Amino acid sequence: MNPASDSQNYQLLISTCPDLATAQHLAHILLDEHLVACVNILPHIQSIYEWQNEVITETEVILFIKTHSSHYSAIEQLITQHHPYEVPELIAIPIQTGLPNYLNWLTQATEVK
């Protein structure tokens, strides 16, 4: 497979968690299922949002999840099942292009073994 010609089949998913333990737990489940190649965890972000007619300010942890787009549905289901939020954030951003060797690795890491 030529990753350069197939780059639109990759996604960067963004999700937030209430704490580091939850973020690490989700990352390990996603990796164990070979649904993702990598999850970057950035702790201590400040989120300000409206929820149930109230403005909320919280410290959260953000996840940057790199995957093949064919795994999105399974990732969505897994996060919905294992996430403590009533409505977890999950946003998919298509990857337009990337380093071919990195995209090759991403493909290999997300293949069912």
C-alpha positions in Angstrom: 0.0 0.0 0.0 1.2 3.5 -0.8 0.3 5.6 2.2 0.8 8.8 0.3 -2.1 8.0 -2.0 -4.2 6.5 0.8 -3.6 9.3 3.4 -7.2 10.4 3.5 -8.0 7.0 5.1 -6.3 8.2 8.3 -7.8 10.2 11.1 -6.7 12.2 14.1 -9.4 11.7 16.8 -9.7 14.1 19.7 -11.3 13.2 23.0 -11.2 14.5 26.6 -11.3 12.7 29.9 -11.9 13.8 33.5 -8.5 12.5 34.7 -5.2 10.8 33.7 -6.3 7.4 34.9 -9.3 7.4 32.6 -7.3 8.6 29.7 -4.6 5.9 30.2 -7.3 3.2 30.6 -9.0 4.2 27.3 -5.6 4.4 25.5 -4.7 0.9 26.6 -8.0 -0.5 25.6 -7.7 1.1 22.1 -4.1 -0.2 21.7 -4.9 -3.7 22.9 -7.7 -3.9 20.3 -5.3 -2.6 17.6 -7.7 0.1 16.8 -5.1 2.9 17.1 -1.4 3.3 16.4 -0.8 5.9 19.1 -2.6 7.9 21.7 -1.0 11.1 23.0 -2.2 12.2 26.4 -1.9 15.8 27.4 -2.9 16.4 31.0 -4.1 19.5 32.8 -6.0 21.3 30.0 -8.6 23.8 31.0 -12.0 23.3 29.4 -14.8 25.9 29.6 -18.1 24.8 28.2 -21.9 25.0 28.7 -23.6 21.9 30.1 -27.2 21.8 31.1 -27.5 25.6 31.1 -24.5 26.1 33.3 -21.0 27.3 32.3 -18.5 24.8 33.6 -14.8 25.3 34.0 -12.8 22.1 34.6 -9.4 20.6 34.3 -9.4 17.7 31.8 -7.0 15.5 29.9 -7.0 15.5 26.1 -6.3 12.5 23.9 -4.9 12.8 20.4 -5.7 9.4 18.8 -4.1 8.3 15.5 -5.9 5.7 13.6 -7.2 4.4 10.3 -10.6 5.7 9.4 -12.0 2.2 9.0 -11.7 1.8 12.8 -13.8 4.9 13.7 -17.1 3.0 14.4 -15.4 0.5 16.7 -13.5 3.3 18.5 -16.7 5.3 18.9 -18.4 2.2 20.4 -15.5 1.5 22.8 -15.3 5.1 24.0 -19.0 5.3 24.5 -19.0 2.1 26.6 -15.9 2.9 28.7 -16.0 6.7 29.1 -17.5 8.1 32.3 -19.0 11.2 30.6 -22.7 11.0 29.6 -21.7 12.6 26.3 -18.0 12.0 25.7 -16.2 14.2 23.2 -15.0 12.4 20.0 -14.1 14.4 17.0 -12.5 13.0 13.8 -10.2 15.1 11.7 -9.1 13.6 8.4 -5.4 13.5 7.9 -4.7 15.1 4.5 -1.1 14.0 4.2 1.7 12.7 6.3 5.2 11.3 6.3 4.9 8.1 4.2 6.9 6.0 6.7 4.7 7.2 9.5 1.6 6.4 7.6 3.0 2.9 6.8 3.6 2.4 10.6 0.1 3.6 11.4 -1.4 1.1 8.9 0.7 -1.8 10.3 0.0 -0.9 13.9 -3.8 -0.9 13.3 -3.9 -4.2 11.4 -5.7 -7.0 13.2 -3.1 -9.5 14.3 
